[in-house]
Amino acid sequence: MDNERDKETGESSKTPQHTRPQEIPSGQDARNPNLGASMMFPSSVPPSPPSFISMEQLLKAAEDVSKSGFNMALAHEIAVNKDFKLQQKIPKSSLEEKVKEICHKAFWDLLSEQLSSEPPVYDQAMVLLKEVKELLIWLLLPHNTRLKNEINAVLDIELIEQQTKKGVIDVLSYAKFIISTMSRICAPARDPKIQELRQLTDIVPLYRGILETLELMKVDMVNFTISRMRPHIQQHSIEYEQMKFKEILQSLEGLTPPVDGLKFTRLWLQNVYKEIKEQHQEDPPNSLTLRRAYLKILRWKEAEYFPETLHLDHERFITLRDDLTVMILTATVILVTYSTVGPAIQGITDFKNTLKSHVQILLADAAQCNSKDLETKMEAVGLQVVKEVNECLDTHGYTTLDNEKEISLIALIKKTADEDHNVRILITKRVLEFLELALHTSTSLKIPPGLSSLQNELSVFAGQFLSLVKHNQAVFEEYYNNIIDQLKSCK
């Protein structure tokens, strides 16, 4: 019933954010090198989009995802990212935040001034009530007709304006009705805020709190709608993306001069195909070429030539690439440490996990470092490792490292900054082989030697990588096979 509490109209907008701790606890187009991709996807949705998307747009998409009015990037984001949620809009700069703060303060100051004047002036109050009414109605689900009628009856703007002329308006009673209505349609996470509002009696702080809570409820409602429509979007997103991509390619071909919307996708597959053929001296199966091509993305260096077909997941693949770098470096440091220190620390429970977590923190931004900076960072890692190894040895009654062995261990860890370091190459090879096997089989996989301490990280990584690859391949496999078949025919 509409007069009952409908807690399904929203979810908490508190989306877990992936943050990295900072401290240890105690071929080119003449006009534009990537013109095809930039024209194809002018409004890509980042992993945590700051903009607000209208309810109408989302409901329209849920009704018919294949209609051209729905943004392809948004459909893709919802389909591949099960944790996709909108966040409350945050000002882009301190200046913007300051301007917003000044404007808001001016509004509330004027409201306070008008209400406290003799006789009271209700111009600002009417602006406020109109906005609150619109927000309440916007938050209702289609079946909430009774509650909508109730809001329209109580917050009858024309009637209220007549009351203001007679000076008989009770702003506080309207606030109580608004809060009561909010309590019936808000997400459970907003209950504490509703209770706080019930305790307020000063008009300006009360209505300010009402508006702030309604803004949060707007985000809740959109995220609720996204969660409800996700299965529908996922079901149809592949054919939808195929249709939209085909339209985009046709529009690029119609330009003067024509733009090859698959230029960098061809280069990507061509380079991988040639590498495999040089190794095997025969035409590789399309499936092998594709598996190696996706793995190549995890070692990508020429971001300006990123394949057009991966553009919507560009940030995700680059994030995976950077995470892979940190994982490989961490495993390399652990392997070098245990090989150098020897059996004294082999059987000490939990030390490897503690060492791993601290090394990961120090290497959080390692992927963004140039070779010189990475060398400096790895030296700092070496110093930290030596400190923790000695503390561990001392705690368990073993002799700590002598000065010569300390210097040797730091130097060995520093050398792992080089991509050609033999242990780093070995770890990289094992990880990539594991991921390739994951792409090729549905059976259980054994964690490679030297990576047991990163089993959880590797499993999560593989799951994210496989999810992106499977969706991308389902959408673009026809294009990929055509390109590879053309390469085979050009002998």
Secondary structure, 3 states (H helix, E strand, C coil): CCCCCCHHHCCCCCCCCCCCCCCCCCCCCCCCCCHHHHHHCCCCCCCCCCCCCCHHHHHHHHHCCCCCCCCHHHHHHHHHCCCCCCCCCCCCCHHHHHHHHHHHHHHHHHHHHHHHCCCCCCHHHHHHHHHHHHHHHHHCCCCCHHHHHHHHHHCCHHHHHHHHHHCCCCHHHHHHHHHHHHHHHCCHHHHHHHHHHHHCCCHHHHHHHHHHHHHHHHHHHHHHHHHHHHHHHHHHHHHHHHHHHHHHHHHHHCCCCCCCCCHHHHHHHHHHHHHHHHHHCCCCCHHHHHHHHHHHHCCCCCHHHCCHHHHHHHHHHHHHHHHHHHHHHHHHHHHHHHHHHCHHHCCCCCHHHHHHHHHHHHCCCHHHCCHHHHHHHHHHHHHHHHHHHHHHHHHCCCCCCCHHHHHHHHHHHHHCCCCCCHHHHHHHHHHHHHHHHHHHCCCCCCCCCCCHHHHHHHHHHHHHHHHHHHHHHHHHHHHHHHHHHHHHHCC
